[in-house]
Amino acid sequence: MSEAAIPARRPLDPVLVYKILFLGMVALFVAVPLLATLLGGFKTLGELRTNPFGLPQTWEWENYTGILFSGRYWQMLWNSLVIASFTVLLTLIVASMAAFAFAHIRFFGSSMLLSYLTMGLLFPAATAILPLFIKVRDLGLLDSYFGVILPQVAFGLAMSILLLRRFFKDLPHELLEAALVDGCSYFAFFRHVTLPLSRPILATVGTITFVHSWNSYLLPLVMLNSERLYPWPLGIMIYQGEFSSEWHLILAFITLTLLPTVLLFILAQKHIVAGLTAGAVKG
C-alpha cells in the first residue's frame, strides 16, 4: 500500500482536550459528594467521623434496610410525591397559558405585566414567609397539602413563564396565521398545535419545578404541623436529637430520597437539553 493511501492522522484539537478536562472536573465535583453520601450511609457513626470519604470497613446494610422497611419513610415519600406532582401540574397549566398569551396576544399593559411577573425572580419565598403564613392561615389551608402547593406554584411561575414564552415565540408564526385564517381559535391552536410541539420545554419546566418542590424545606416546615403530612426533607429531623445527630442514618435517608429525582433527570435528560437550547441557534 502506497503512502498516499494511508490517511494522515489529524492533530489533537487542544480546545477539545480542554473541554474534556473541564467537563471531567465538573463531573468529579458533582459526583464526589454524592458518592460520599452513598458510602456514608453504609458506615457506623464512629467510622463516619474517622473515615468520612473512604470505603466502609464493615458494610452496615441495616442503615438502609431499616429505613426502607419503615412505614414512616414511605408515608413521607408519598407526601413529597403528592405535593411535587400537584405543584408541577398547576405550574404547567397556569404558566403555559400565561406564556402563550404573552407570546402571541397583544393587549394593553402586556409588557408591564410581564415585567411585574419577572420581578418575582428577585424575591425568594423566605423574604415573604410571614405574610405568606398569614394569608394561608386566613384561607384555612394550614396543615394541608395545598397550603404548601399553592405558594410553591406562585413562586415558580415567574421562571416558568419566561422559559415557556421564549419557546412559544420561537415557534413558526406562520402556523398561527394559517390556523386563524382557517377559523381556529387561540385556545384550539394552543391546545392542538402549541402544546404538542412544546414537549421539550414542558419537560424542562416540569422537571425543574418537581426538583424544587421535592427538595423544599422551609414552606413545609412553616405550613405543616401534622407529622402524617410531612414530606421527606422534614423527615430528617427524626434522626436529629437534642445533643447529637445520627449522621450515618441521615446520609442513608438522603441517598434513598434523592434517587427519584436522579432517575427523573436521567429519563428526561434529552427533553431538558432540547428545551433549554431551543432557539439558541438561528438558521
Buried (B, 14 or more C-beta within 10 A) or exposed (E): EEEEEEEEEEEEEEEEEEEEEEEEEEEEEEEEEEEBBBBBBBBBBEBBEEBEEEEBEEEBEEBBEEBEEEEEBEBBBEBBBBBBBBBBBBBBEBBBBBBBBBBBEEEEEEEEBBEEBEEBEEEEBEEBBEEBBEEBEEEEBBBBBBBBBBBBBBBBBBBBBBBBBBBBEBBEEEBBEEBEEEEBEBEEBBEEBBBEBBEBBBBBBBBBBBBBBBBBEEBBBBBBEEBEBBBBBBBBEBBEEEEEBBBBBBBBBBBBBBEBBEEBEEEBEEBBEBBBEBEEEEE
